[in-house]
Amino acid sequence: MLDKTDIELYKRKFQRTLVGKWITIEGTFFLMTDTFEFFPDGKGTWIQSSGSGECVTYFDWNIDEPFVVNILETKVEYLPDSEATEDNQEDEIKQWHKLEYDFKVISNDCGNEIALCNKDSELFYFATHRVGLQKK
């Protein structure tokens, strides 16, 4: 059973970093997924998967203050046919998204899990599914 102590451990560990792989935690049956991977070098990927394929968003990230992440999307690819459908973002003005994040205990059919969330939400960034740290 998860409790406030578990949330506090996450808050201590991830107040200035999100390094790791955060995967969909919707329980045993889901058809679509959101996966965020934050790398120590300030790069990351967000993969949205469904029966019709994958969308991979590459981004830069940093944290200047506790529990506030800055994300700059740098490239978007649609797989498996990424060459034909790759977004051309050359002409777009890229901007940093600044968001406050938090951790919450959420329930699914497998029990309770800790989710990485935008403040005042159960979702992170623009994901459509709840995500939690992948256990090794």
ChimeraX attribute file (.defattr): number of C-alpha atoms within 10 A of each C-alpha:
attribute: neighborCount
match mode: 1-to-1
recipient: residues
	/A:1	6
	/A:2	12
	/A:3	11
	/A:4	10
	/A:5	9
	/A:6	15
	/A:7	17
	/A:8	12
	/A:9	10
	/A:10	18
	/A:11	15
	/A:12	11
	/A:13	11
	/A:14	17
	/A:15	16
	/A:16	16
	/A:17	20
	/A:18	22
	/A:19	17
	/A:20	16
	/A:21	19
	/A:22	22
	/A:23	22
	/A:24	21
	/A:25	25
	/A:26	20
	/A:27	13
	/A:28	8
	/A:29	7
	/A:30	11
	/A:31	8
	/A:32	16
	/A:33	19
	/A:34	23
	/A:35	22
	/A:36	26
	/A:37	20
	/A:38	20
	/A:39	16
	/A:40	13
	/A:41	10
	/A:42	15
	/A:43	18
	/A:44	22
	/A:45	20
	/A:46	23
	/A:47	20
	/A:48	20
	/A:49	17
	/A:50	13
	/A:51	7
	/A:52	9
	/A:53	13
	/A:54	19
	/A:55	19
	/A:56	21
	/A:57	17
	/A:58	19
	/A:59	20
	/A:60	18
	/A:61	21
	/A:62	19
	/A:63	17
	/A:64	10
	/A:65	11
	/A:66	14
	/A:67	19
	/A:68	19
	/A:69	22
	/A:70	17
	/A:71	21
	/A:72	17
	/A:73	19
	/A:74	16
	/A:75	16
	/A:76	20
	/A:77	19
	/A:78	19
	/A:79	16
	/A:80	12
	/A:81	11
	/A:82	14
	/A:83	10
	/A:84	10
	/A:85	12
	/A:86	15
	/A:87	12
	/A:88	10
	/A:89	12
	/A:90	9
	/A:91	6
	/A:92	7
	/A:93	6
	/A:94	11
	/A:95	11
	/A:96	13
	/A:97	12
	/A:98	15
	/A:99	17
	/A:100	16
	/A:101	20
	/A:102	22
	/A:103	23
	/A:104	23
	/A:105	17
	/A:106	18
	/A:107	14
	/A:108	11
	/A:109	10
	/A:110	10
	/A:111	11
	/A:112	16
	/A:113	22
	/A:114	20
	/A:115	25
	/A:116	26
	/A:117	21
	/A:118	20
	/A:119	17
	/A:120	10
	/A:121	14
	/A:122	19
	/A:123	19
	/A:124	24
	/A:125	19
	/A:126	9
	/A:127	18
	/A:128	14
	/A:129	18
	/A:130	23
	/A:131	26
	/A:132	24
	/A:133	21
	/A:134	13
	/A:135	8
	/A:136	4
